[in-house]
Structures are given as C-alpha cells and as structure tokens.
Amino acid sequence: MNISKVDITDLPKKYDKDIIAKFYYSHFELVINRFIDILVKGREYGLGLLSDKLNKNAADMRPVRARQLTDLLITLGPAYIKVGQALSVRPDLLQPEYLEELGRLQDQVPPFDSSTALSILESQLGRRASDVFDSLTAFEQPIAAASLGQVYKAQLRNGTDVAVKVQRPDMLLTVTLDLFITRSLLQLGTNLPDISEECESFIGVVDNWAGRFVDELDYVTEAQNSERFRLQMEDRATTLGDAIVVPCVFEEISSENVLVTQWIEGTKLSEIDISIEQGKDTVRKLTRVLLNSYLVQLLETGFLHADPHPGNFKVTSEGKLCILDYGLMTEVDEDKRIGLLEYVAHLLAKDYSATLDDLVLLGFIPSDVTESAEKKAIVAPLLGNILEQLSAGGGANAVNLDQVRREVEILGEQYPIVIPAYFGLVLRAFGALEGLGLSVDKYYSIVQECFPYLSRRLLSDDSPRIRNALRTFLYGQDNRLNVKRVDDLAAGYRTFTLTAADAASGKAFEELKLVAAQTPALTGSSTDPTLTAAVRILFSPQGNYVQELLLEEAVRITDALSRSISMTLLQRVKSLAPRPRRRSIDFDRSLVTEETPRTSSSAESVTGVEKLFSVSAEDLESLRTLKRLLEILANVNPTDSEIALKPSSSNGVLDADDIALIRQVLVRLTASDLTKISPGNIRTQIRSILPLLREIAPGMSSLALRFGRRLAGRSLTTIADRLNTNERMKI
C-alpha cells in the first residue's frame, strides 16, 4: 500500500496512544508491511542476541551488539532514532555500552528530493512559491537535512533573508506507525516473566518521549515555542546580559509542515575548529554563556530547549549566542525547579545526606529510604562517594567507572533508582552541554560550572526554600558560618555578573578577566556591574534574606569585636596601674616579704569591668570569622590550622598581628586606589553612582537603624545576663 494515499483525517496531531491504536487497527495492512520490514532489517541484530545467549557470552559481545543496534535504529528511520536518543540518557534501563553507542546517534539523514520539498511548500502556502520568495534557485539544494525535515536559505521578495524548514512527506503517518508497533511489541513483552519489568519501563519512556516527538511534527507548535522562549529570554535580559538571540517567526507564511524564520548570520558551533587554541577558547566561553542560559531555562522559566546539539547554536558577528530549533522542548514545574536548585546547592556543599532527601523529593529514590535511619545510614555514604566522583570533573575518563558501577548496582539492588519521566530530556540536554565542555577541557565539571549561576540565585532569590538552601550552604549542619563558602559565593556571584555584563556589551567571547573578590578600582568611567548588583541586594528598601543574614553576622561580629577592644583597653589600663609596694623584715635572719595593699581601688574596678566585657567562646568564634573575612579582603590565604589558632590570644585581646592585618586591609581598600584617582575621575565616578545612591538611600537608612537597634539589644542583653550571673555568684 502507498502510504501517501492513506487518509489521515482520523490520525491525531497530538500523541494519544488509544486513538492511534484505533486508527492502525483499521489500517492493519500498514502495520503488517512495516512489521515485516522491521524484522528483515533487524534480523542480524536479533540473531546475534540469540547466539550470545546460547554461547553465554552476552557481556563480552555487548559493545558489538550496541553498535549494531545504533546502526539499525538509523536504518529504521526518524521514530527509532528518537527512541534511541531517549534511551541514551537512561542508565537505569540500559548497560553502559548501549548508553555510549546510543549517545552518538545523530539526527542527520540524507535530504529528500527538493522538487518534492517545493511541492509541499507551495501546497502549504496555498500559492506559488515565486509569489513569496525572490528566487526559486534557493530551493534547489538544502543547507541542512535532518530526520524530520530540511532547511533552505531563501530571500523574501522584500529582500529579507529567511530560513525555510520543510517537513518530509508523510511524517505523521510514518512516525505514529512506528510508535504504535514499538509500543505493541513492548506490551506483548510485559506478559513474559523474564522481561516484563523492563518492557513496562520502556513503555514509560516511549509514551513520555512520543508526546514531545509528535509535537515536533507540528511546526505551528514550534513557532509558538519559539515566541514563548524569545519573550522569556527578553524578560531575563538583566540575568543573561541580552546574550541570547532567538530568530523571529514569519507566522503568515508558516504552517504545520513549513516554518519560515529570520535568517541569523553566524558561525555554527559545529563549524568551530577546536584543534586550535583560539577555537577552544571560543567554545569554552560559549559553553559558559550556554550553561547559564540553560540553568535559567531549567531553574527559572521551567521551559527548556531540549535539543542542544552543536548544529543548533550559532555565534553571531555581534558576539551573541543564537539558539535554533524549538521543536523539542520540555517543561519542569516550580516544585521540581526549586528541588533541583536545592540538590545542586547541597551537592556543591558536599552535604550528601541532604542530597538523598532531595533525590527522594525529585522522584529518583523511594521515600522509604529517608524514613528509616538504618536505610539512610547505608545509602548516604554510597551516594556520597558516587556524587563525589561524578561532580569532580573530567567526565567518564576521570571517574573510576568500575567502582561507580559497583556502587550503583549495590544501591540499585536494595533501593531501585529510577530516572523520572520529566527528567529524561533534562538529562539529555545537560549531558550534551557537558560533552561540549569536555571537548575543549578534559577536566570540565558541569556541576562546578553551575556554581556562578547558583551563587547569583542564592543571593537574589528571597523565596523560603531558597533562603533555607542559602543558610544550609553558608552554615552547614553545625550552624557556624563557613567563611570559605562566603568567599566562594562572592567569587561565583562576580563571575556570573561579569559574564552577563560582557554578553550585554557583545564581549561574551572576548577574554573575561574574572578576578574573585577583587575590589573594583575607582579609576574607570563606569560603575562595576558586580558592585552595582550586590549593592542593590544589600540595600534593597524592601529587605531580603541576605540582609537578614548579614545583619545577624554583623551584629554578632561587632558585639564580639567591641568586647575584644574593651578587653584590650582594660588590659592596657591594668598594666598602667601602680604596682603594690614590697617591704622586707629580718627576723632571726629569715627574710620575709610582705605586700603593702594598694591605696587605690582601681585594680578591683578593672577586674569588675573585665567580668562584664570578657570574651566568650561564641565571641572568639565570631572573631575568627572576622579575621578570615579580613584575610580575604587583604588577599591573605592562611592554612586552616592558622585560622584555628588565631585570632588573638585565648582571652580575645587584640595582638600586634591583628592590628597589622586591619591596617593592611584599610590600605588595600583605600590608599592603593586613592593614589590613582584624579579630580576628573572623581567627578565622573560621583555622577555615575548618584542614581544608584538615590535608589539605595532608603534601604541604607533602614539597614543602619536595624543594625543599631539589634546591636544595642544584643549588647544590653549580654551585660544584663552577666550582671545577674555575678549577683547570683555573690549570693
């Protein structure tokens, strides 16, 4: 039967397994013919599997069979290529050999006849192509061909360059037929005890992927996706620095099978020569911008471009990143978005016990694991070791795959790990980005590269769950501020902000000088973008959680420092007090020395005040925190042991080293820059920051008042508590 003559009126344009099944039961000749075709083409692979089982060498032959299956899927056509791509990110369903081979599946096939493409184009336009396009010679040869369609570069009659994507003929019928046959075979397999569980899992993959795959066949949906994505990226121009370009759609000449979009000039990522250092550098910077974009999609908008292969990205002449092809998209709801953010925060903080809870929430691990302390004690160390290796960087080459595989198997035997349906496309997208990073840097770690975005999100998002994630990241389980993480967070925030700023100015692919925690010089003609963004957060009139944490730490540190300074002054006063006089009396040649009591009560007064201003263990911890912050500002990097031994003596008195450190910080923050400032630069700087100062003035006033009230309250409460303690001790 010629499939082109089949009436597809009753075939749904959205994936519905029941309606599709009903349609093909009434056209069973199509099913039989295609099934025979599949059997003939797949006989070599099937007989190979049977031979491996009989010879009991299936494990040894697995790499060969994986390559055969990949070749077979390419031969069988678009639906099977897509199913193979879906399975390539499912380590819970397939062995590593299959994952590796299927991961190489490309969506490129030979083009179909251009005269057929022109016929489809005119049919969809409802008029001659020459009425719309300047020249039909553009349709003699496509510039790209994929499994679903092919693309031509043409010019409208008004001179506008456009990309014209034309779908292959009979795609809806071809794709749904293969999906129906695949699902029917898997359904039969569920009745066989040996493979029933695996078949059930594969059915879930097919159903989840098929919906998006069938949506890809409708170019009207793709046009809507493109416009939605473009608006979302425009709304986040301050986050991404206007670095993302999305081609406009010409809706009036687009349809279900033809998509006409703005032609964007540029170099495709797949065309960049990474054998030379300049090419590697370009791809490295492109990957950074691309990753930020995908993190915004995944964790903010929840609308993710799910087909990130190198051919879908262009670097424009303005230094911007153009993303192409919006047929395959996926959505992640808000609860999952925040859950993923919490997971990454816990992973980077190496809080692997918390990542276990996150994976339960996200649907990867059964909830009963975290409900039992015994089970959690077994799973958490295994999971921690796996995540430690996978997040370290370097991809598979840097991981002890045998060890990870054994640990995953141990984990899977007791507590089945599954990849949730919604996460398949997410995993594929970020897997492709990691592959891009590894192509130019063998130590690339996508987890570590996520940190700049995470820093920006933790510091700017004031929602309750993000607040908790920020506190967990900074304070850990023992509720003590980890100053190293403060430093990391500041550096990450600076990296993200400068990347966005460079992208906004078209410098996304020039050399980025990202110096962490460096005080911006005052000699330039514009305000440092990191400083501007940070100041807006710190002095927001509406208040936020970052302000609360800073107030909490600032009050605690200032209170401790005030007592430390008081103790230092008291020690000085005590050293200046007159010493007691001594007299000697000789009785029977025995020398007896007596102290003459002081005539002044100054010593007793000092001792009483010392009790009020003595430095507690909590104060010493706050002083250690302050010292590390000062060392960061002064570019001092002491070892952990030095941090533990200092600051100061055990009684909290400031010593000479502490005074020297404070002097060094003050010099760094003031004199080193002030010597370079000219009057003209000062005037320029004042003019540039005046709008910002007006904006944050109410917030600065509010913050200062809150700081004063809290500091006074804490200091008075401490003094009152100590007075009460002294009174009780007298009694």
C-alpha positions in Angstrom: 0.0 0.0 0.0 1.2 3.5 -0.9 1.2 5.4 2.4 0.9 8.7 0.6 -2.6 7.8 -0.4 -3.8 6.9 3.1 -6.4 9.2 4.5 -5.0 10.5 7.8 -8.0 12.6 8.8 -8.7 10.5 11.9 -5.0 10.4 12.9 -4.4 12.7 15.9 -1.9 15.6 15.7 -1.2 15.1 19.4 0.1 11.9 20.8 -2.8 9.7 22.0 -2.0 6.0 22.2 -5.6 4.9 22.2 -6.7 6.9 19.2 -3.5 5.9 17.3 -4.2 2.2 18.1 -7.7 2.5 16.9 -6.5 4.1 13.6 -3.9 1.4 12.9 -6.3 -1.5 13.8 -8.4 -0.2 10.9 -5.4 0.0 8.7 -3.7 -3.2 9.7 -2.1 -3.8 6.3 0.2 -0.9 7.0 1.2 -2.5 10.3 1.9 -5.9 8.8 4.0 -4.4 6.0 6.1 -2.3 8.3 6.5 -5.1 10.8 7.9 -7.4 8.1 10.3 -4.6 7.1 11.5 -4.2 10.6 12.0 -7.9 11.0 14.1 -8.1 7.8 16.3 -5.2 8.7 16.7 -6.3 12.3 17.3 -10.0 11.8 21.1 -9.7 12.1 20.8 -8.0 15.4 18.2 -10.4 16.7 20.1 -13.5 15.7 23.2 -12.0 17.3 21.5 -11.6 20.6 20.2 -15.2 20.4 23.7 -16.5 19.6 25.1 -14.6 22.6 22.6 -16.1 24.9 23.2 -19.7 23.7 27.0 -19.2 23.9 26.8 -17.5 27.3 29.0 -14.6 26.2 26.4 -11.8 26.2 28.5 -9.5 28.4 31.6 -9.9 26.1 29.6 -9.2 22.9 27.7 -6.2 24.4 29.8 -3.5 22.7 29.3 -5.2 19.3 25.5 -5.5 19.8 25.3 -1.9 21.0 26.9 -0.7 17.7 24.6 -3.0 15.7 21.5 -1.6 17.4 22.6 2.0 16.8 23.1 1.3 13.1 19.7 -0.5 13.0 17.9 2.5 14.5 19.4 4.8 11.9 18.2 2.5 9.2 14.7 2.2 10.6 14.2 5.9 10.5 13.1 9.0 12.5 10.9 7.4 15.1 13.5 4.8 16.1 16.3 7.4 16.1 14.3 9.5 18.6 13.5 6.4 20.7 17.2 5.6 20.7 18.1 9.2 21.8 15.5 8.9 24.6 17.1 5.7 25.9 20.7 7.1 25.6 20.1 9.0 28.9 18.6 6.2 30.9 21.3 4.5 32.9 18.6 2.9 35.0 17.4 0.9 31.9 20.5 0.2 29.8 24.0 -1.0 30.3 26.9 1.5 29.8 27.9 0.0 26.4 24.5 0.8 25.0 24.4 4.2 26.6 27.7 5.1 25.0 26.7 4.0 21.5 23.2 5.4 21.5 24.7 8.7 22.8 26.3 9.0 19.3 23.0 8.9 17.5 22.8 11.9 15.2 19.7 13.4 13.8 21.2 13.8 10.3 20.0 11.8 7.3 20.3 12.3 3.5 18.0 15.0 2.1 14.8 14.1 0.2 14.1 15.4 -3.3 14.0 19.2 -3.5 11.2 19.2 -6.1 9.1 17.3 -3.5 10.0 19.9 -0.9 9.0 22.7 -3.3 5.7 21.0 -3.9 5.0 20.7 -0.2 6.0 24.3 0.3 3.5 25.6 -2.3 0.8 23.3 -1.0 1.2 24.7 2.5 1.4 28.3 1.2 -1.7 27.9 -1.0 0.1 29.8 -3.8 3.2 29.7 -5.9 6.5 30.0 -4.1 7.6 32.7 -6.6 4.8 34.9 -5.2 6.6 34.9 -1.8 10.3 34.3 -2.5 12.6 36.4 -4.6 14.2 33.3 -6.4 13.4 29.6 -6.5 17.0 28.7 -7.1 17.3 28.8 -3.3 15.2 25.6 -3.2 17.5 23.5 -5.5 19.7 22.4 -2.6 19.0 22.3 1.2 21.7 23.7 3.5 20.8 21.1 6.2 18.8 17.9 6.4 17.5 16.1 9.5 15.2 13.2 10.2 12.1 15.3 10.2 12.8 17.9 7.5 15.3 20.0 5.7 16.3 23.7 5.7 16.8 26.1 2.8 18.2 29.7 2.9 15.9 31.9 0.8 15.0 35.6 0.4 11.6 37.1 0.5 10.5 39.5 -2.2 11.2 42.4 0.1 14.9 41.3 0.4 14.7 39.8 3.9 16.8 36.7 4.3 14.9 33.7 5.8 15.4 30.1 6.8 12.7 27.8 5.3 12.2 24.4 7.0 10.1 21.9 5.1 8.9 18.7 6.6 9.5 15.3 5.0 6.4 13.9 3.3 4.0 11.6 5.3 5.9 12.1 8.6 2.8 12.0 10.9 1.8 8.6 9.4 5.4 7.2 9.4 6.2 8.2 13.0 2.9 7.2 14.6 3.0 3.8 12.8 6.5 3.1 14.2 5.4 4.2 17.7 2.3 2.0 17.5 4.4 -1.1 16.5 7.1 -0.4 19.1 4.5 0.0 21.9 2.6 -3.0 20.8 5.7 -5.2 20.9 6.6 -3.9 24.4 3.1 -4.6 25.5 3.4 -8.2 24.4 6.7 -8.4 26.3 5.0 -7.5 29.6 3.4 -10.9 29.5 6.8 -12.6 29.5 8.1 -13.0 33.1 11.8 -12.6 32.2 11.4 -9.2 30.6 8.1 -7.9 31.9 9.6 -5.3 34.2 12.0 -4.0 31.6 9.2 -3.7 29.0 7.0 -1.8 31.4 9.8 0.7 31.9 10.4 1.0 28.1 6.7 1.7 27.6 7.0 4.6 30.0 10.0 6.0 28.0 8.1 5.7 24.7 5.0 7.3 26.0 6.9 10.2 27.6 9.0 10.8 24.5 6.3 10.2 21.9 4.2 13.2 23.1 7.1 15.6 22.5 8.1 13.8 19.3 4.7 14.1 17.7 4.6 17.8 18.8 7.8 18.3 16.8 5.9 17.4 13.7 3.6 20.4 14.1 5.6 23.5 13.0 2.8 25.8 14.4 3.6 24.5 17.8 7.3 25.0 17.2 6.6 28.6 16.2 4.7 29.2 19.4 7.5 27.6 21.4 10.0 29.9 19.7 8.0 33.0 20.5 7.4 32.0 24.1 11.1 31.3 24.5 12.1 34.6 23.0 9.9 36.5 25.4 11.2 34.6 28.4 14.8 35.4 27.4 13.9 39.1 26.9 12.4 39.2 30.4 15.7 37.9 31.8 18.0 40.2 29.9 19.4 41.5 33.2 20.3 37.9 34.2 21.7 36.8 30.9 23.0 40.1 29.6 20.9 40.0 26.5 23.3 37.3 25.2 20.6 35.1 23.7 19.3 35.6 20.2 16.0 33.9 19.1 15.0 34.1 15.4 11.7 35.8 14.7 9.0 33.6 13.1 7.1 34.8 9.9 3.7 33.3 11.1 1.8 34.5 8.0 3.8 32.1 5.7 4.3 29.3 8.2 2.1 26.3 8.7 2.0 22.7 10.1 4.6 21.5 7.7 6.5 24.7 6.8 8.3 27.0 9.1 9.8 30.3 7.9 12.1 32.2 10.4 14.5 35.1 10.4 17.9 34.1 9.0 20.7 34.7 11.5 24.2 35.1 10.2 26.9 33.5 12.3 29.2 30.5 12.8 27.6 27.3 14.0 29.3 25.7 17.0 29.8 22.5 14.9 31.9 24.6 12.5 34.4 26.0 15.0 37.8 24.4 14.7 38.7 23.2 18.2 42.0 21.8 17.1 43.5 25.3 17.5 43.7 27.2 20.8 41.6 30.1 19.6 38.7 27.7 18.7 39.0 26.0 22.0 38.8 29.4 23.8 35.7 30.4 21.8 33.9 27.1 22.6 34.9 27.4 26.3 33.4 30.9 26.6 30.4 29.8 24.5 29.8 26.9 26.8 29.8 29.2 29.8 27.1 31.5 28.4 25.2 28.5 27.1 25.2 26.8 30.5 23.9 30.0 32.2 21.1 30.1 29.6 20.1 26.5 30.2 20.2 27.0 34.0 17.8 29.9 33.6 15.6 27.8 31.5 15.6 24.8 33.8 15.5 26.6 37.2 13.6 29.8 36.5 11.3 29.6 33.4 10.8 25.9 33.6 10.7 25.8 29.7 13.8 24.1 28.4 15.2 23.8 24.9 15.8 20.0 24.8 17.9 19.6 21.6 21.3 21.2 22.4 23.5 19.6 19.7 26.2 21.8 18.2 24.4 22.4 15.0 21.6 24.3 16.8 23.9 27.1 18.1 25.4 30.0 16.3 27.8 32.7 17.3 26.7 35.9 15.7 29.0 38.7 14.4 27.9 40.8 17.4 29.2 38.2 19.8 25.8 36.9 20.8 24.5 33.3 21.0 21.7 32.2 18.7 19.7 29.2 19.6 17.9 27.3 16.8 15.1 24.7 16.5 12.3 24.8 19.1 10.5 21.6 18.1 11.7 19.6 21.1 11.0 21.4 24.4 10.3 20.2 27.9 8.7 21.8 30.9 9.6 21.5 34.6 7.1 22.6 37.3 8.1 25.1 40.0 8.4 22.5 42.8 10.8 20.4 40.8 12.8 23.5 39.8 13.4 24.5 43.4 14.1 20.9 44.3 16.8 20.8 41.6 18.3 24.0 42.9 18.4 22.7 46.4 20.0 19.5 45.2 22.8 21.4 43.4 23.4 23.6 46.4 23.7 20.6 48.7 25.9 18.8 46.2 28.3 21.7 46.0 28.3 22.0 49.8 29.1 18.2 49.9 26.1 17.7 52.1 25.3 14.3 50.7 22.8 13.3 53.4 20.7 16.3 52.3 21.1 15.3 48.6 19.5 12.0 49.5 16.3 13.9 50.7 16.5 16.0 47.5 16.6 12.9 45.3 13.5 11.5 47.1 11.7 14.7 46.5 12.6 14.7 42.9 11.4 11.2 42.4 14.8 9.4 41.9 14.7 7.3 45.1 11.8 5.8 47.0 10.7 7.8 50.0 11.1 4.9 52.5 14.9 5.3 52.2 14.8 8.6 54.2 12.1 7.4 56.6 14.4 4.8 58.1 17.6 5.9 59.9 19.1 2.5 59.2 18.5 2.7 55.5 19.7 6.2 55.3 23.0 5.2 57.1 23.6 2.6 54.3 22.6 4.7 51.3 24.1 8.1 52.2 27.8 7.0 52.2 27.4 5.1 48.9 25.6 8.0 47.3 28.1 10.5 48.6 31.0 8.6 47.1 29.2 8.3 43.7 28.4 12.0 43.7 31.9 13.0 44.8 33.4 11.3 41.7 30.7 12.4 39.3 30.9 16.0 40.3 34.7 16.3 40.4 35.1 17.0 36.7 36.8 15.3 33.8 33.7 13.2 32.7 33.9 9.5 32.4 37.7 9.4 31.9 38.3 10.9 35.4 35.8 8.5 37.1 36.6 5.1 38.4 33.7 3.6 36.3 34.0 0.1 37.8 33.8 1.4 41.3 30.9 3.7 40.5 29.1 0.9 38.6 29.5 -1.5 41.6 28.2 1.1 44.0 25.2 1.9 41.7 24.5 -1.8 41.5 24.6 -2.2 45.3 22.4 0.8 45.6 20.0 -0.4 42.9 19.7 -3.9 44.3 18.4 -2.6 47.7 16.7 0.7 46.6 15.8 1.0 42.9 17.0 4.2 41.4 14.8 5.5 38.5 15.0 8.4 36.1 11.7 10.3 36.4 9.9 10.8 33.1 10.2 14.6 33.3 14.0 14.4 33.7 14.9 12.4 30.6 15.1 15.4 28.3 16.8 17.5 31.1 19.5 14.9 31.4 20.0 14.7 27.7 20.3 18.5 27.4 22.9 18.9 30.2 24.7 15.7 29.1 25.2 17.4 25.7 26.4 20.6 27.4 28.9 18.6 29.5 30.1 16.9 26.3 30.7 20.3 24.8 32.7 21.4 27.8 34.8 18.2 27.8 35.6 18.6 24.1 37.9 21.6 25.0 38.7 20.8 28.7 39.3 17.3 29.9 38.8 18.4 33.5 35.4 20.2 32.8 32.9 19.7 35.6 29.4 20.8 34.8 28.5 20.7 38.5 31.3 23.1 39.4 30.4 25.3 36.4 26.9 25.7 37.7 28.2 27.4 40.8 28.3 31.1 39.4 24.6 30.8 38.5 23.8 29.2 41.8 25.6 32.0 43.7 23.5 34.6 41.9 20.3 32.7 42.5 21.0 32.1 46.2 21.8 35.7 46.8 19.0 37.2 44.8 16.0 34.8 45.3 14.2 35.6 48.5 11.7 32.6 48.5 11.5 30.5 51.7 13.1 27.3 50.2 16.0 29.3 48.6 16.5 31.1 51.9 16.9 27.7 53.6 19.3 26.5 50.8 21.4 29.6 51.3 21.6 29.2 55.0 22.5 25.5 54.7 25.2 26.3 52.2 26.8 29.0 54.3 26.3 27.5 57.8 26.3 23.7 57.2 25.0 21.3 59.8 26.8 22.9 62.9 25.3 26.4 62.4 28.7 28.0 62.1 29.5 30.4 59.3 31.8 28.8 56.7 33.9 31.8 55.6 35.4 29.8 52.7 31.9 29.4 51.3 31.3 33.1 51.7 34.4 33.7 49.6 33.3 31.1 47.1 29.8 32.6 46.9 31.2 36.2 46.3 33.5 34.9 43.6 30.8 32.9 41.9 28.4 35.9 42.0 31.1 38.1 40.5 31.8 35.6 37.7 28.1 35.3 36.8 27.6 39.1 36.9 30.7 39.9 34.7 29.8 37.1 32.2 26.3 38.7 31.8 27.8 42.2 31.6 30.2 41.1 28.9 27.4 39.4 27.0 25.3 42.6 27.1 28.1 44.6 25.6 28.8 41.9 22.9 32.0 40.8 24.6 30.8 37.3 25.7 33.5 35.7 23.6 36.4 38.1 24.4 38.8 37.3 27.2 37.0 37.5 30.5 39.0 38.8 33.4 37.2 37.3 36.4 39.2 38.1 39.5 37.3 36.8 42.5 36.8 39.1 45.5 38.8 41.9 43.9 37.9 45.4 45.0 36.9 47.4 41.9 39.2 50.3 41.0 37.7 53.8 41.2 39.6 54.9 38.2 37.2 53.7 35.4 34.4 55.6 33.8 31.6 53.4 34.9 30.4 51.5 37.9 31.5 47.9 38.4 28.5 45.7 37.4 29.1 43.2 40.2 29.3 46.1 42.8 26.1 47.6 41.4 24.2 44.3 41.5 25.5 43.5 45.0 24.7 46.9 46.4 21.1 46.7 45.1 20.7 43.4 47.0 22.4 44.5 50.2 20.5 47.8 50.5 17.1 46.9 49.0 14.4 49.1 50.7 12.1 46.1 50.6 14.6 44.0 52.6 15.6 40.4 51.9 17.1 37.3 53.5 20.7 38.2 52.5 20.2 41.4 54.5 19.0 39.4 57.5 22.0 37.0 57.4 24.4 39.9 57.1 22.7 41.8 59.9 22.9 38.7 62.1 26.6 38.2 61.4 27.5 41.9 61.5 25.8 42.3 64.9 27.4 39.2 66.3 30.9 40.2 65.0 30.6 43.8 66.0 29.4 42.8 69.5 32.3 40.4 69.9 34.7 43.0 68.5 33.5 45.6 70.9 34.2 43.3 73.8 37.6 42.4 72.4 38.6 46.1 72.0 37.3 46.8 75.6 39.4 43.9 76.9 42.4 45.2 75.1 41.9 48.7 76.6 41.3 47.2 80.1 44.5 45.2 79.8 46.3 48.4 78.9 44.7 50.3 81.9 45.6 47.4 84.2 49.2 47.5 83.0 49.4 51.2 83.9 48.0 50.7 87.4 50.7 51.2 90.3 52.3 48.0 91.4 51.9 47.1 95.1 55.0 48.1 97.3 57.0 45.4 98.9 58.9 45.7 102.3 61.3 43.2 103.8 61.7 42.4 107.6 64.6 40.4 109.0 63.6 38.1 111.9 66.2 35.6 113.1 67.9 36.1 109.8 64.8 34.9 107.9 63.8 37.1 105.1 60.0 37.8 104.9 58.5 39.8 102.1 55.1 41.5 102.6 52.8 43.2 100.1 51.5 46.6 101.1 47.8 46.8 100.0 47.1 49.3 97.2 45.8 52.5 98.3 43.6 52.7 95.2 40.6 50.6 94.3 41.4 50.9 90.5 42.5 47.2 90.2 39.3 46.0 91.8 37.3 48.2 89.4 39.1 47.0 86.4 38.6 43.4 87.5 34.8 44.0 87.9 34.5 45.6 84.5 36.5 42.7 83.0 33.8 40.3 84.1 31.3 42.3 82.2 33.4 42.5 79.0 35.1 39.2 79.0 35.2 37.4 75.6 33.1 34.2 75.4 33.7 31.1 73.3 31.0 32.3 70.9 32.8 35.7 70.7 36.1 34.0 69.9 34.3 32.1 67.0 32.9 35.4 65.7 36.4 37.0 65.9 37.8 34.1 63.9 35.1 34.7 61.3 36.0 38.4 61.2 39.7 37.6 60.8 39.1 35.3 57.9 37.0 37.9 56.2 39.7 40.5 56.7 42.3 38.0 55.3 40.1 37.5 52.2 40.0 41.3 51.7 43.7 41.6 52.2 44.4 38.7 49.8 45.8 36.5 52.6 45.3 32.8 52.3 46.3 31.1 55.6 46.0 27.4 56.2 43.1 26.0 58.2 45.4 25.3 61.1 46.4 29.0 61.3 42.8 30.0 61.3 42.1 27.7 64.1 44.9 29.0 66.3 44.1 32.7 65.8 42.8 35.4 66.1 44.4 36.8 69.2 45.1 35.2 72.5 42.6 33.0 74.2 41.1 35.9 76.2 40.2 37.8 73.0 42.7 40.6 73.3 43.8 42.1 70.0 47.5 41.4 69.4 50.1 43.1 67.1 49.3 40.7 64.3 45.6 41.6 64.4 46.4 45.3 64.3 48.7 44.8 61.4 46.1 42.8 59.5 43.4 45.5 59.9 46.0 48.2 58.8 46.7 46.0 55.7 43.0 45.8 54.8 42.5 49.5 55.2 45.5 50.3 53.0 44.2 47.9 50.3 40.7 49.3 50.4 41.7 53.0 50.4 45.2 54.2 49.8 46.1 51.8 47.0 43.3 53.1 44.9 43.1 56.7 46.1 46.6 57.4 44.8 45.4 56.7 41.3 42.4 59.0 41.3 42.4 62.3 39.5 39.8 65.1 40.2 38.2 64.3 36.8 37.8 60.7 37.6 36.3 61.5 41.0 33.7 63.8 39.3 32.9 61.1 36.7 32.5 58.4 39.4 30.2 60.6 41.5 28.0 61.3 38.5 27.9 57.6 37.6 26.9 56.4 41.1 24.5 59.2 42.1 21.4 57.4 40.6 22.4 54.3 42.4 22.9 56.2 45.7 19.4 57.8 45.4 17.9 54.3 44.7 19.5 52.6 47.8 19.4 55.6 50.2 16.1 54.4 51.9 17.5 50.9 52.2 20.8 52.1 53.7 18.9 54.2 56.3 16.6 51.3 57.2 19.6 48.9 57.4 21.6 51.2 59.6 18.6 51.7 62.0 18.0 47.9 62.3 21.7 47.3 62.8 21.9 49.9 65.6 18.8 48.5 67.4 19.9 44.9 67.2 23.4 45.7 68.3 22.2 47.7 71.3 19.7 45.0 72.2 22.3 42.2 72.0 24.9 44.2 74.0 22.5 45.2 76.7 21.1 41.7 77.0 24.6 40.3 77.4 25.5 42.8 80.1 22.3 42.2 81.9 22.8 38.4 81.8 26.3 38.8 83.2 25.2 41.2 86.0 22.6 38.7 87.0 25.2 35.9 87.0 27.5 37.9 89.1 24.8 38.7 91.6 23.8 35.0 91.9 27.5 34.1 92.4 27.7 36.6 95.3 24.7 35.1 96.9 
